[in-house]
């Protein structure tokens, strides 16, 4: 990634069952002097959040979103308010609010989408949001209507360590999103300057010199990797 200042880091969080999105990064409109420069979103888990997954709105510049794990199935929380635009689920959502987000990079993320109720789509325009780049992301599942332009994309089951359809609270539950042996996400990521050196569970990143995809780095010698 190009060098730039980092002002905000959002990491090691579990965002789940929200009616209106997994995370919002906003700079506000330029007319009010709004800006949001150099935000990192990494090693988070987004689980069954409704309406959209990751949303950027307004004057957001040089945002880096990497090594997150997002999951949606038919238990995705739907908004209770009558949002008339909720015909589809926005996996990635860039919105104009007195200006468009720019120079956003998505890398090494897992997005496993299994929601049969709402079609998963991209709601962003690289022409409106210049500098938007996707690299080494897995987007896979069912009922997916559109994909971002990612020359190094994976389209395969990430092979989580355990069944995540009933993931609950607490770190042990989150460890269900670890990768099992044979996952295509292992050693598939791209190296990122200044990346976090530990994953969601505190394991070293990377293990073999190449980062994995998602919030967890696969560590075959870690007892936490093999849950009972």
Secondary structure, DSSP 8 states (H G I E B T S, - for coil): -------EEEES-EEES-TT-SEEEEEE-GGGT--EESEEEES-EEES-SSEEEEEEESEES-EEES-EEEE-TT----SS--TTTTEEEEEEEE-SSS--BS-EEES-EEEE--SSSEEEEE--TTTSTT-EEES-EEEESSB------TT-B-S---BSS--TT--SSHHHHGGGSB-TT-TTTT-S---TT--SB-TTS-BS-SSSS--SSSS---TT-GGGS--
